[in-house]
Amino acid sequence: MRERSNYKYYLENSSFLGSGLIQGYALYDFGYYPGIIPEENEEEK
């Protein structure tokens, strides 16, 4: 998120802990803000 416009305002003093990965969700582009919802056809684990 370092390249995003709100980085300096919200995250400038935060520590980067590493990349993360979540499975079973679909990513949607809502313009200024991304969103995720559980994927359909994803079996509960």
N, CA, C and O atoms as a Tripos MOL2 file, in Angstrom:
@<TRIPOS>MOLECULE
protein
  180   179    45     0     0
PROTEIN
NO_CHARGES

@<TRIPOS>ATOM
      1 N           0.8110   -1.1930    0.0000 N.3       1 MET1
      2 CA          0.0000    0.0000    0.0000 C.3       1 MET1
      3 C           0.8550    1.2580    0.0000 C.2       1 MET1
      4 O           0.3230    2.3670    0.0490 O.2       1 MET1
      5 N           2.1390    1.1020   -0.0530 N.am      2 ARG2
      6 CA          3.0190    2.2650   -0.0190 C.3       2 ARG2
      7 C           2.8170    3.1950   -1.1940 C.2       2 ARG2
      8 O           3.0690    4.3950   -1.0850 O.2       2 ARG2
      9 N           2.3680    2.6610   -2.3130 N.am      3 GLU3
     10 CA          2.1750    3.4940   -3.5000 C.3       3 GLU3
     11 C           0.8200    4.1960   -3.5140 C.2       3 GLU3
     12 O           0.5810    5.0350   -4.3820 O.2       3 GLU3
     13 N          -0.0470    3.8850   -2.6020 N.am      4 ARG4
     14 CA         -1.3910    4.4550   -2.5830 C.3       4 ARG4
     15 C          -1.4220    5.8290   -1.9310 C.2       4 ARG4
     16 O          -0.5490    6.1780   -1.1370 O.2       4 ARG4
     17 N          -2.4480    6.6030   -2.2830 N.am      5 SER5
     18 CA         -2.5210    7.9990   -1.8420 C.3       5 SER5
     19 C          -2.6840    8.1600   -0.3310 C.2       5 SER5
     20 O          -2.2190    9.1600    0.2160 O.2       5 SER5
     21 N          -3.3150    7.2290    0.3560 N.am      6 ASN6
     22 CA         -3.5410    7.3730    1.7970 C.3       6 ASN6
     23 C          -2.4210    6.7940    2.6520 C.2       6 ASN6
     24 O          -2.5000    6.8290    3.8800 O.2       6 ASN6
     25 N          -1.3910    6.2690    2.0240 N.am      7 TYR7
     26 CA         -0.3130    5.6450    2.7930 C.3       7 TYR7
     27 C           0.2840    6.6120    3.8190 C.2       7 TYR7
     28 O           0.4000    6.2810    4.9990 O.2       7 TYR7
     29 N           0.6520    7.7840    3.3680 N.am      8 LYS8
     30 CA          1.2970    8.7470    4.2720 C.3       8 LYS8
     31 C           0.3650    9.1230    5.4270 C.2       8 LYS8
     32 O           0.8170    9.2830    6.5610 O.2       8 LYS8
     33 N          -0.9090    9.2620    5.1490 N.am      9 TYR9
     34 CA         -1.8630    9.6830    6.1730 C.3       9 TYR9
     35 C          -2.1230    8.5820    7.2020 C.2       9 TYR9
     36 O          -2.1910    8.8610    8.3990 O.2       9 TYR9
     37 N          -2.2690    7.3310    6.7470 N.am     10 TYR10
     38 CA         -2.6620    6.2450    7.6570 C.3      10 TYR10
     39 C          -1.5110    5.3320    8.0930 C.2      10 TYR10
     40 O          -1.5270    4.8300    9.2170 O.2      10 TYR10
     41 N          -0.5300    5.1110    7.2460 N.am     11 LEU11
     42 CA          0.4400    4.0550    7.5140 C.3      11 LEU11
     43 C           1.8920    4.5030    7.6090 C.2      11 LEU11
     44 O           2.7750    3.6660    7.7990 O.2      11 LEU11
     45 N           2.1570    5.7670    7.4840 N.am     12 GLU12
     46 CA          3.5350    6.2520    7.4440 C.3      12 GLU12
     47 C           4.3730    5.7790    8.6340 C.2      12 GLU12
     48 O           5.5530    5.4720    8.4620 O.2      12 GLU12
     49 N           3.8060    5.7150    9.8080 N.am     13 ASN13
     50 CA          4.5500    5.3250   11.0090 C.3      13 ASN13
     51 C           4.3660    3.8600   11.3890 C.2      13 ASN13
     52 O           4.7280    3.4540   12.4940 O.2      13 ASN13
     53 N           3.8060    3.0700   10.4820 N.am     14 SER14
     54 CA          3.5910    1.6490   10.7360 C.3      14 SER14
     55 C           4.7880    0.8330   10.2860 C.2      14 SER14
     56 O           5.5530    1.2530    9.4190 O.2      14 SER14
     57 N           4.9400   -0.3410   10.8890 N.am     15 SER15
     58 CA          6.0070   -1.2640   10.4900 C.3      15 SER15
     59 C           5.4370   -2.3130    9.5430 C.2      15 SER15
     60 O           4.3580   -2.8550    9.7840 O.2      15 SER15
     61 N           6.1620   -2.5940    8.4720 N.am     16 PHE16
     62 CA          5.7690   -3.6320    7.5320 C.3      16 PHE16
     63 C           6.1840   -4.9720    8.1190 C.2      16 PHE16
     64 O           7.3650   -5.1930    8.3850 O.2      16 PHE16
     65 N           5.2160   -5.8760    8.3240 N.am     17 LEU17
     66 CA          5.5000   -7.1710    8.9290 C.3      17 LEU17
     67 C           5.6730   -8.2730    7.8990 C.2      17 LEU17
     68 O           6.2300   -9.3230    8.2170 O.2      17 LEU17
     69 N           5.2180   -8.0640    6.6910 N.am     18 GLY18
     70 CA          5.3550   -9.0620    5.6430 C.3      18 GLY18
     71 C           4.0970   -9.1530    4.8130 C.2      18 GLY18
     72 O           3.0670   -8.5640    5.1420 O.2      18 GLY18
     73 N           4.1970   -9.8970    3.7390 N.am     19 SER19
     74 CA          3.0470  -10.0910    2.8570 C.3      19 SER19
     75 C           2.0990  -11.1170    3.4580 C.2      19 SER19
     76 O           2.5090  -11.9690    4.2460 O.2      19 SER19
     77 N           0.8650  -11.0300    3.0920 N.am     20 GLY20
     78 CA         -0.1300  -11.9780    3.5710 C.3      20 GLY20
     79 C          -0.9280  -12.5520    2.4190 C.2      20 GLY20
     80 O          -0.9590  -11.9850    1.3270 O.2      20 GLY20
     81 N          -1.5650  -13.6640    2.6640 N.am     21 LEU21
     82 CA         -2.3740  -14.3300    1.6550 C.3      21 LEU21
     83 C          -3.6090  -14.9040    2.3280 C.2      21 LEU21
     84 O          -3.5100  -15.6040    3.3360 O.2      21 LEU21
     85 N          -4.7530  -14.6070    1.7720 N.am     22 ILE22
     86 CA         -5.9780  -15.2320    2.2470 C.3      22 ILE22
     87 C          -6.5960  -15.9940    1.0860 C.2      22 ILE22
     88 O          -6.5510  -15.5430   -0.0580 O.2      22 ILE22
     89 N          -7.1600  -17.1250    1.3820 N.am     23 GLN23
     90 CA         -7.7620  -17.9550    0.3470 C.3      23 GLN23
     91 C          -9.2640  -18.0310    0.5620 C.2      23 GLN23
     92 O          -9.7590  -17.8640    1.6760 O.2      23 GLN23
     93 N          -9.9780  -18.2860   -0.5230 N.am     24 GLY24
     94 CA        -11.4190  -18.4370   -0.4260 C.3      24 GLY24
     95 C         -12.1950  -17.1420   -0.5700 C.2      24 GLY24
     96 O         -13.3870  -17.0990   -0.2640 O.2      24 GLY24
     97 N         -11.5400  -16.0880   -1.0300 N.am     25 TYR25
     98 CA        -12.1930  -14.7970   -1.2020 C.3      25 TYR25
     99 C         -11.9500  -14.2800   -2.6060 C.2      25 TYR25
    100 O         -10.9180  -14.5700   -3.2120 O.2      25 TYR25
    101 N         -12.8880  -13.5230   -3.1190 N.am     26 ALA26
    102 CA        -12.7570  -12.8850   -4.4280 C.3      26 ALA26
    103 C         -12.4790  -11.4000   -4.2050 C.2      26 ALA26
    104 O         -13.1060  -10.7660   -3.3560 O.2      26 ALA26
    105 N         -11.5450  -10.8530   -4.9650 N.am     27 LEU27
    106 CA        -11.1740   -9.4480   -4.8590 C.3      27 LEU27
    107 C         -11.9340   -8.6460   -5.9090 C.2      27 LEU27
    108 O         -12.0000   -9.0320   -7.0760 O.2      27 LEU27
    109 N         -12.5000   -7.5320   -5.4820 N.am     28 TYR28
    110 CA        -13.2620   -6.6630   -6.3770 C.3      28 TYR28
    111 C         -12.6660   -5.2700   -6.3660 C.2      28 TYR28
    112 O         -12.2280   -4.7800   -5.3250 O.2      28 TYR28
    113 N         -12.6510   -4.6390   -7.5180 N.am     29 ASP29
    114 CA        -12.1620   -3.2760   -7.6640 C.3      29 ASP29
    115 C         -13.3400   -2.3260   -7.5890 C.2      29 ASP29
    116 O         -14.1600   -2.2740   -8.5060 O.2      29 ASP29
    117 N         -13.4310   -1.5740   -6.5020 N.am     30 PHE30
    118 CA        -14.4990   -0.6030   -6.3300 C.3      30 PHE30
    119 C         -14.0270    0.8130   -6.6160 C.2      30 PHE30
    120 O         -14.6290    1.7850   -6.1580 O.2      30 PHE30
    121 N         -12.9480    0.9210   -7.3760 N.am     31 GLY31
    122 CA        -12.4120    2.2400   -7.7020 C.3      31 GLY31
    123 C         -11.3450    2.6440   -6.7210 C.2      31 GLY31
    124 O         -10.2050    2.1890   -6.8180 O.2      31 GLY31
    125 N         -11.6980    3.4990   -5.7680 N.am     32 TYR32
    126 CA        -10.7150    3.9990   -4.8110 C.3      32 TYR32
    127 C         -10.3900    3.0010   -3.7110 C.2      32 TYR32
    128 O          -9.3720    3.1400   -3.0340 O.2      32 TYR32
    129 N         -11.2410    1.9950   -3.5230 N.am     33 TYR33
    130 CA        -11.0640    1.0850   -2.3980 C.3      33 TYR33
    131 C         -11.3820   -0.3400   -2.8370 C.2      33 TYR33
    132 O         -12.4770   -0.5910   -3.3390 O.2      33 TYR33
    133 N         -10.4560   -1.2780   -2.6630 N.am     34 PRO34
    134 CA        -10.7390   -2.6670   -3.0440 C.3      34 PRO34
    135 C         -11.6160   -3.3390   -1.9830 C.2      34 PRO34
    136 O         -11.6740   -2.8880   -0.8390 O.2      34 PRO34
    137 N         -12.2770   -4.3910   -2.3640 N.am     35 GLY35
    138 CA        -13.1000   -5.1360   -1.4200 C.3      35 GLY35
    139 C         -13.0150   -6.6260   -1.6880 C.2      35 GLY35
    140 O         -12.7020   -7.0480   -2.8010 O.2      35 GLY35
    141 N         -13.2930   -7.4200   -0.6700 N.am     36 ILE36
    142 CA        -13.3210   -8.8690   -0.8370 C.3      36 ILE36
    143 C         -14.6090   -9.4220   -0.2590 C.2      36 ILE36
    144 O         -15.1780   -8.8610    0.6780 O.2      36 ILE36
    145 N         -15.0590  -10.5240   -0.8280 N.am     37 ILE37
    146 CA        -16.1920  -11.2720   -0.2900 C.3      37 ILE37
    147 C         -15.8580  -12.7510   -0.4230 C.2      37 ILE37
    148 O         -15.0620  -13.1270   -1.2830 O.2      37 ILE37
    149 N         -16.4540  -13.5990    0.4160 N.am     38 PRO38
    150 CA        -16.1980  -15.0300    0.2690 C.3      38 PRO38
    151 C         -16.5820  -15.4920   -1.1340 C.2      38 PRO38
    152 O         -17.6190  -15.0970   -1.6660 O.2      38 PRO38
    153 N         -15.7390  -16.3270   -1.7210 N.am     39 GLU39
    154 CA        -16.0090  -16.8450   -3.0550 C.3      39 GLU39
    155 C         -17.1690  -17.8210   -3.0070 C.2      39 GLU39
    156 O         -17.2990  -18.6080   -2.0700 O.2      39 GLU39
    157 N         -17.9950  -17.7610   -4.0110 N.am     40 GLU40
    158 CA        -19.0330  -18.7650   -4.1420 C.3      40 GLU40
    159 C         -18.3630  -20.0740   -4.5520 C.2      40 GLU40
    160 O         -17.2850  -20.0530   -5.1450 O.2      40 GLU40
    161 N         -18.9680  -21.1770   -4.2540 N.am     41 ASN41
    162 CA        -18.4420  -22.5010   -4.5450 C.3      41 ASN41
    163 C         -17.2070  -22.8490   -3.7330 C.2      41 ASN41
    164 O         -16.5330  -23.8300   -4.0470 O.2      41 ASN41
    165 N         -16.8920  -22.0980   -2.7240 N.am     42 GLU42
    166 CA        -15.7520  -22.3990   -1.8650 C.3      42 GLU42
    167 C         -16.2690  -23.2350   -0.6930 C.2      42 GLU42
    168 O         -17.1410  -22.7930    0.0550 O.2      42 GLU42
    169 N         -15.7410  -24.4140   -0.5440 N.am     43 GLU43
    170 CA        -16.1720  -25.2810    0.5410 C.3      43 GLU43
    171 C         -15.6440  -24.7550    1.8580 C.2      43 GLU43
    172 O         -14.5130  -24.2740    1.9350 O.2      43 GLU43
    173 N         -16.4790  -24.8470    2.9200 N.am     44 GLU44
    174 CA        -16.0070  -24.4390    4.2300 C.3      44 GLU44
    175 C         -14.9820  -25.4360    4.7180 C.2      44 GLU44
    176 O         -15.1260  -26.6430    4.5250 O.2      44 GLU44
    177 N         -13.9570  -24.9250    5.3450 N.am     45 LYS45
    178 CA        -12.8670  -25.7930    5.8320 C.3      45 LYS45
    179 C         -12.8080  -25.7910    7.3250 C.2      45 LYS45
    180 O         -11.9570  -26.4620    7.9100 O.2      45 LYS45
@<TRIPOS>BOND
     1     1     2 1
     2     2     3 1
     3     3     4 2
     4     3     5 am
     5     5     6 1
     6     6     7 1
     7     7     8 2
     8     7     9 am
     9     9    10 1
    10    10    11 1
    11    11    12 2
    12    11    13 am
    13    13    14 1
    14    14    15 1
    15    15    16 2
    16    15    17 am
    17    17    18 1
    18    18    19 1
    19    19    20 2
    20    19    21 am
    21    21    22 1
    22    22    23 1
    23    23    24 2
    24    23    25 am
    25    25    26 1
    26    26    27 1
    27    27    28 2
    28    27    29 am
    29    29    30 1
    30    30    31 1
    31    31    32 2
    32    31    33 am
    33    33    34 1
    34    34    35 1
    35    35    36 2
    36    35    37 am
    37    37    38 1
    38    38    39 1
    39    39    40 2
    40    39    41 am
    41    41    42 1
    42    42    43 1
    43    43    44 2
    44    43    45 am
    45    45    46 1
    46    46    47 1
    47    47    48 2
    48    47    49 am
    49    49    50 1
    50    50    51 1
    51    51    52 2
    52    51    53 am
    53    53    54 1
    54    54    55 1
    55    55    56 2
    56    55    57 am
    57    57    58 1
    58    58    59 1
    59    59    60 2
    60    59    61 am
    61    61    62 1
    62    62    63 1
    63    63    64 2
    64    63    65 am
    65    65    66 1
    66    66    67 1
    67    67    68 2
    68    67    69 am
    69    69    70 1
    70    70    71 1
    71    71    72 2
    72    71    73 am
    73    73    74 1
    74    74    75 1
    75    75    76 2
    76    75    77 am
    77    77    78 1
    78    78    79 1
    79    79    80 2
    80    79    81 am
    81    81    82 1
    82    82    83 1
    83    83    84 2
    84    83    85 am
    85    85    86 1
    86    86    87 1
    87    87    88 2
    88    87    89 am
    89    89    90 1
    90    90    91 1
    91    91    92 2
    92    91    93 am
    93    93    94 1
    94    94    95 1
    95    95    96 2
    96    95    97 am
    97    97    98 1
    98    98    99 1
    99    99   100 2
   100    99   101 am
   101   101   102 1
   102   102   103 1
   103   103   104 2
   104   103   105 am
   105   105   106 1
   106   106   107 1
   107   107   108 2
   108   107   109 am
   109   109   110 1
   110   110   111 1
   111   111   112 2
   112   111   113 am
   113   113   114 1
   114   114   115 1
   115   115   116 2
   116   115   117 am
   117   117   118 1
   118   118   119 1
   119   119   120 2
   120   119   121 am
   121   121   122 1
   122   122   123 1
   123   123   124 2
   124   123   125 am
   125   125   126 1
   126   126   127 1
   127   127   128 2
   128   127   129 am
   129   129   130 1
   130   130   131 1
   131   131   132 2
   132   131   133 am
   133   133   134 1
   134   134   135 1
   135   135   136 2
   136   135   137 am
   137   137   138 1
   138   138   139 1
   139   139   140 2
   140   139   141 am
   141   141   142 1
   142   142   143 1
   143   143   144 2
   144   143   145 am
   145   145   146 1
   146   146   147 1
   147   147   148 2
   148   147   149 am
   149   149   150 1
   150   150   151 1
   151   151   152 2
   152   151   153 am
   153   153   154 1
   154   154   155 1
   155   155   156 2
   156   155   157 am
   157   157   158 1
   158   158   159 1
   159   159   160 2
   160   159   161 am
   161   161   162 1
   162   162   163 1
   163   163   164 2
   164   163   165 am
   165   165   166 1
   166   166   167 1
   167   167   168 2
   168   167   169 am
   169   169   170 1
   170   170   171 1
   171   171   172 2
   172   171   173 am
   173   173   174 1
   174   174   175 1
   175   175   176 2
   176   175   177 am
   177   177   178 1
   178   178   179 1
   179   179   180 2
@<TRIPOS>SUBSTRUCTURE
     1 MET1         2 RESIDUE 1 A MET
     2 ARG2         6 RESIDUE 1 A ARG
     3 GLU3        10 RESIDUE 1 A GLU
     4 ARG4        14 RESIDUE 1 A ARG
     5 SER5        18 RESIDUE 1 A SER
     6 ASN6        22 RESIDUE 1 A ASN
     7 TYR7        26 RESIDUE 1 A TYR
     8 LYS8        30 RESIDUE 1 A LYS
     9 TYR9        34 RESIDUE 1 A TYR
    10 TYR10       38 RESIDUE 1 A TYR
    11 LEU11       42 RESIDUE 1 A LEU
    12 GLU12       46 RESIDUE 1 A GLU
    13 ASN13       50 RESIDUE 1 A ASN
    14 SER14       54 RESIDUE 1 A SER
    15 SER15       58 RESIDUE 1 A SER
    16 PHE16       62 RESIDUE 1 A PHE
    17 LEU17       66 RESIDUE 1 A LEU
    18 GLY18       70 RESIDUE 1 A GLY
    19 SER19       74 RESIDUE 1 A SER
    20 GLY20       78 RESIDUE 1 A GLY
    21 LEU21       82 RESIDUE 1 A LEU
    22 ILE22       86 RESIDUE 1 A ILE
    23 GLN23       90 RESIDUE 1 A GLN
    24 GLY24       94 RESIDUE 1 A GLY
    25 TYR25       98 RESIDUE 1 A TYR
    26 ALA26      102 RESIDUE 1 A ALA
    27 LEU27      106 RESIDUE 1 A LEU
    28 TYR28      110 RESIDUE 1 A TYR
    29 ASP29      114 RESIDUE 1 A ASP
    30 PHE30      118 RESIDUE 1 A PHE
    31 GLY31      122 RESIDUE 1 A GLY
    32 TYR32      126 RESIDUE 1 A TYR
    33 TYR33      130 RESIDUE 1 A TYR
    34 PRO34      134 RESIDUE 1 A PRO
    35 GLY35      138 RESIDUE 1 A GLY
    36 ILE36      142 RESIDUE 1 A ILE
    37 ILE37      146 RESIDUE 1 A ILE
    38 PRO38      150 RESIDUE 1 A PRO
    39 GLU39      154 RESIDUE 1 A GLU
    40 GLU40      158 RESIDUE 1 A GLU
    41 ASN41      162 RESIDUE 1 A ASN
    42 GLU42      166 RESIDUE 1 A GLU
    43 GLU43      170 RESIDUE 1 A GLU
    44 GLU44      174 RESIDUE 1 A GLU
    45 LYS45      178 RESIDUE 1 A LYS
